[in-house]
């Protein structure tokens, strides 16, 4: 699958993903851990979808495995 297709498919997540719901879950964990304060804006990069994230992920896969297909076979054990 071409890299551009992977990125486009990942970005479609924005149409169906509720980052506010995930942030509420994370905040619940922070409260249970007795964290006294946090900045909700700080959570957004970790609880949302950003093209930079998938690009960095693909860059790391390519640096370590050459391409996504080899990653799927070598790292995750899928059959070729």
Backbone as JSON Lines, residues from 0, in Angstrom:
{"i":0,"aa":"X","n":[0.85,-1.17,0.0],"ca":[0.0,0.0,0.0],"c":[0.9,1.24,0.0]}
{"i":1,"aa":"X","n":[0.63,2.17,-0.86],"ca":[1.46,3.39,-0.91],"c":[1.36,4.2,0.39]}
{"i":2,"aa":"X","n":[2.46,4.83,0.75],"ca":[2.55,5.65,1.96],"c":[1.43,6.7,1.98]}
{"i":3,"aa":"X","n":[1.17,7.33,0.86],"ca":[0.14,8.38,0.8],"c":[-1.23,7.82,1.17]}
{"i":4,"aa":"X","n":[-1.51,6.58,0.76],"ca":[-2.79,5.95,1.08],"c":[-2.9,5.69,2.57]}
{"i":5,"aa":"X","n":[-1.82,5.24,3.18],"ca":[-1.82,5.0,4.62],"c":[-2.1,6.31,5.36]}
{"i":6,"aa":"X","n":[-1.44,7.37,4.95],"ca":[-1.63,8.68,5.59],"c":[-3.07,9.16,5.4]}
{"i":7,"aa":"X","n":[-3.59,9.04,4.18],"ca":[-4.97,9.47,3.91],"c":[-5.96,8.66,4.75]}
{"i":8,"aa":"X","n":[-5.76,7.35,4.84],"ca":[-6.66,6.51,5.64],"c":[-6.6,6.88,7.11]}
{"i":9,"aa":"X","n":[-5.4,7.12,7.6],"ca":[-5.23,7.54,9.0],"c":[-5.96,8.85,9.26]}
{"i":10,"aa":"X","n":[-5.85,9.79,8.36],"ca":[-6.48,11.09,8.54],"c":[-8.0,11.01,8.48]}
{"i":11,"aa":"X","n":[-8.55,9.96,7.87],"ca":[-10.0,9.76,7.89],"c":[-10.52,9.54,9.3]}
{"i":12,"aa":"X","n":[-9.62,9.15,10.2],"ca":[-9.99,8.95,11.6],"c":[-10.62,10.21,12.17]}
{"i":13,"aa":"X","n":[-10.2,11.38,11.71],"ca":[-10.75,12.64,12.21],"c":[-12.26,12.71,12.04]}
{"i":14,"aa":"X","n":[-12.78,12.04,11.03],"ca":[-14.22,12.09,10.77],"c":[-15.03,11.23,11.75]}
{"i":15,"aa":"X","n":[-14.36,10.29,12.44],"ca":[-15.09,9.34,13.28],"c":[-14.53,9.24,14.69]}
{"i":16,"aa":"X","n":[-13.59,10.07,15.04],"ca":[-12.88,9.96,16.31],"c":[-13.31,11.06,17.26]}
{"i":17,"aa":"X","n":[-13.56,10.7,18.5],"ca":[-13.99,11.67,19.5],"c":[-12.86,11.89,20.5]}
{"i":18,"aa":"X","n":[-12.0,12.87,20.22],"ca":[-10.86,13.12,21.1],"c":[-11.3,13.64,22.47]}
{"i":19,"aa":"X","n":[-12.43,14.33,22.54],"ca":[-12.94,14.8,23.84],"c":[-13.26,13.63,24.76]}
{"i":20,"aa":"X","n":[-13.78,12.54,24.2],"ca":[-14.09,11.36,25.0],"c":[-12.81,10.75,25.55]}
{"i":21,"aa":"X","n":[-11.76,10.65,24.73],"ca":[-10.5,10.1,25.2],"c":[-9.87,11.01,26.26]}
{"i":22,"aa":"X","n":[-9.94,12.31,26.05],"ca":[-9.4,13.24,27.05],"c":[-10.13,13.07,28.38]}
{"i":23,"aa":"X","n":[-11.44,12.89,28.35],"ca":[-12.21,12.68,29.58],"c":[-11.75,11.4,30.29]}
{"i":24,"aa":"X","n":[-11.46,10.35,29.53],"ca":[-10.96,9.1,30.12],"c":[-9.59,9.33,30.76]}
{"i":25,"aa":"X","n":[-8.7,10.0,30.03],"ca":[-7.36,10.29,30.56],"c":[-7.46,11.14,31.83]}
{"i":26,"aa":"X","n":[-8.33,12.14,31.79],"ca":[-8.5,12.99,32.98],"c":[-9.03,12.18,34.17]}
{"i":27,"aa":"X","n":[-9.89,11.21,33.89],"ca":[-10.37,10.33,34.96],"c":[-9.21,9.56,35.58]}
{"i":28,"aa":"X","n":[-8.29,9.06,34.75],"ca":[-7.12,8.35,35.26],"c":[-6.21,9.29,36.06]}
{"i":29,"aa":"X","n":[-6.08,10.51,35.59],"ca":[-5.26,11.49,36.32],"c":[-5.86,11.77,37.7]}
{"i":30,"aa":"X","n":[-7.18,11.91,37.76],"ca":[-7.84,12.14,39.05],"c":[-7.63,10.94,39.98]}
{"i":31,"aa":"X","n":[-7.8,9.73,39.45],"ca":[-7.61,8.52,40.27],"c":[-6.17,8.41,40.76]}
{"i":32,"aa":"X","n":[-5.23,8.93,39.99],"ca":[-3.81,8.9,40.38],"c":[-3.45,10.07,41.3]}
{"i":33,"aa":"X","n":[-4.48,10.83,41.68],"ca":[-4.31,11.98,42.59],"c":[-3.41,13.07,42.01]}
{"i":34,"aa":"X","n":[-3.42,13.19,40.69],"ca":[-2.72,14.31,40.06],"c":[-3.55,15.55,40.36]}
{"i":35,"aa":"X","n":[-2.91,16.55,40.9],"ca":[-3.66,17.72,41.36],"c":[-4.06,18.68,40.25]}
{"i":36,"aa":"X","n":[-3.21,18.81,39.23],"ca":[-3.57,19.72,38.14],"c":[-2.87,19.3,36.86]}
{"i":37,"aa":"X","n":[-3.46,19.66,35.76],"ca":[-2.9,19.4,34.44],"c":[-3.5,20.41,33.48]}
{"i":38,"aa":"X","n":[-2.86,20.58,32.38],"ca":[-3.34,21.49,31.35],"c":[-4.0,20.65,30.26]}
{"i":39,"aa":"X","n":[-5.28,20.84,30.07],"ca":[-6.01,20.05,29.07],"c":[-5.39,20.21,27.68]}
{"i":40,"aa":"X","n":[-4.89,21.39,27.38],"ca":[-4.25,21.61,26.07],"c":[-3.03,20.71,25.9]}
{"i":41,"aa":"X","n":[-2.37,20.37,27.0],"ca":[-1.2,19.5,26.94],"c":[-1.6,18.09,26.51]}
{"i":42,"aa":"X","n":[-2.82,17.67,26.83],"ca":[-3.29,16.33,26.48],"c":[-3.66,16.19,25.01]}
{"i":43,"aa":"X","n":[-4.02,17.29,24.37],"ca":[-4.52,17.23,22.99],"c":[-3.58,16.51,22.01]}
{"i":44,"aa":"X","n":[-2.29,16.77,22.01],"ca":[-1.44,16.06,21.04],"c":[-1.44,14.54,21.24]}
{"i":45,"aa":"X","n":[-1.7,14.1,22.45],"ca":[-1.7,12.67,22.75],"c":[-3.06,12.02,22.57]}
{"i":46,"aa":"X","n":[-4.08,12.82,22.47],"ca":[-5.45,12.3,22.41],"c":[-6.16,12.69,21.12]}
{"i":47,"aa":"X","n":[-5.42,13.08,20.14],"ca":[-6.03,13.51,18.89],"c":[-5.28,12.9,17.71]}
{"i":48,"aa":"X","n":[-5.72,13.2,16.54],"ca":[-5.14,12.66,15.31],"c":[-4.39,13.79,14.6]}
{"i":49,"aa":"X","n":[-3.12,13.55,14.33],"ca":[-2.29,14.54,13.65],"c":[-1.47,13.86,12.57]}
{"i":50,"aa":"X","n":[-1.39,14.48,11.43],"ca":[-0.63,13.9,10.32],"c":[0.84,13.7,10.7]}
{"i":51,"aa":"X","n":[1.39,14.61,11.49],"ca":[2.8,14.47,11.92],"c":[3.03,13.14,12.63]}
{"i":52,"aa":"X","n":[2.04,12.65,13.38],"ca":[2.2,11.38,14.11],"c":[2.36,10.2,13.16]}
{"i":53,"aa":"X","n":[1.51,10.1,12.17],"ca":[1.59,8.96,11.25],"c":[2.84,9.06,10.39]}
{"i":54,"aa":"X","n":[3.23,10.27,10.02],"ca":[4.45,10.44,9.22],"c":[5.67,9.99,10.04]}
{"i":55,"aa":"X","n":[5.74,10.39,11.3],"ca":[6.85,9.98,12.16],"c":[6.85,8.46,12.36]}
{"i":56,"aa":"X","n":[5.68,7.88,12.53],"ca":[5.55,6.43,12.68],"c":[6.06,5.72,11.43]}
{"i":57,"aa":"X","n":[5.64,6.18,10.26],"ca":[6.08,5.56,9.02],"c":[7.58,5.75,8.79]}
{"i":58,"aa":"X","n":[8.08,6.92,9.15],"ca":[9.53,7.17,9.04],"c":[10.31,6.18,9.89]}
{"i":59,"aa":"X","n":[9.83,5.94,11.12],"ca":[10.51,5.01,12.02],"c":[10.45,3.58,11.49]}
{"i":60,"aa":"X","n":[9.3,3.19,10.94],"ca":[9.18,1.85,10.35],"c":[10.14,1.7,9.19]}
{"i":61,"aa":"X","n":[10.18,2.69,8.33],"ca":[11.07,2.61,7.17],"c":[12.53,2.6,7.57]}
{"i":62,"aa":"X","n":[12.89,3.34,8.63],"ca":[14.28,3.35,9.1],"c":[14.67,1.99,9.68]}
{"i":63,"aa":"X","n":[13.75,1.33,10.34],"ca":[14.06,0.05,10.99],"c":[13.79,-1.17,10.12]}
{"i":64,"aa":"X","n":[12.78,-1.11,9.25],"ca":[12.35,-2.29,8.51],"c":[12.35,-2.12,7.0]}
{"i":65,"aa":"X","n":[12.58,-0.93,6.51],"ca":[12.6,-0.71,5.07],"c":[11.27,-0.26,4.5]}
{"i":66,"aa":"X","n":[10.2,-0.95,4.9],"ca":[8.87,-0.57,4.45],"c":[7.82,-1.21,5.35]}
{"i":67,"aa":"X","n":[6.58,-0.81,5.16],"ca":[5.48,-1.28,6.01],"c":[5.28,-2.79,5.85]}
{"i":68,"aa":"X","n":[5.38,-3.29,4.64],"ca":[5.18,-4.73,4.41],"c":[6.18,-5.54,5.22]}
{"i":69,"aa":"X","n":[7.44,-5.16,5.18],"ca":[8.46,-5.88,5.94],"c":[8.21,-5.75,7.44]}
{"i":70,"aa":"X","n":[7.73,-4.6,7.89],"ca":[7.37,-4.41,9.3],"c":[6.26,-5.38,9.7]}
{"i":71,"aa":"X","n":[5.23,-5.48,8.88],"ca":[4.12,-6.36,9.19],"c":[4.56,-7.82,9.28]}
{"i":72,"aa":"X","n":[5.49,-8.2,8.41],"ca":[5.97,-9.59,8.4],"c":[6.98,-9.82,9.53]}
{"i":73,"aa":"X","n":[7.98,-8.96,9.6],"ca":[9.08,-9.16,10.55],"c":[8.72,-8.83,11.99]}
{"i":74,"aa":"X","n":[8.1,-7.7,12.21],"ca":[7.82,-7.26,13.58],"c":[6.53,-7.83,14.14]}
{"i":75,"aa":"X","n":[5.51,-7.92,13.3],"ca":[4.2,-8.35,13.8],"c":[3.85,-9.79,13.47]}
{"i":76,"aa":"X","n":[4.68,-10.43,12.63],"ca":[4.48,-11.84,12.35],"c":[3.37,-12.17,11.36]}
{"i":77,"aa":"X","n":[2.93,-11.19,10.59],"ca":[1.95,-11.48,9.56],"c":[2.63,-12.25,8.43]}
{"i":78,"aa":"X","n":[1.87,-13.06,7.72],"ca":[2.46,-13.81,6.6],"c":[2.45,-12.96,5.35]}
{"i":79,"aa":"X","n":[3.47,-13.13,4.54],"ca":[3.63,-12.33,3.32],"c":[2.79,-12.85,2.23]}
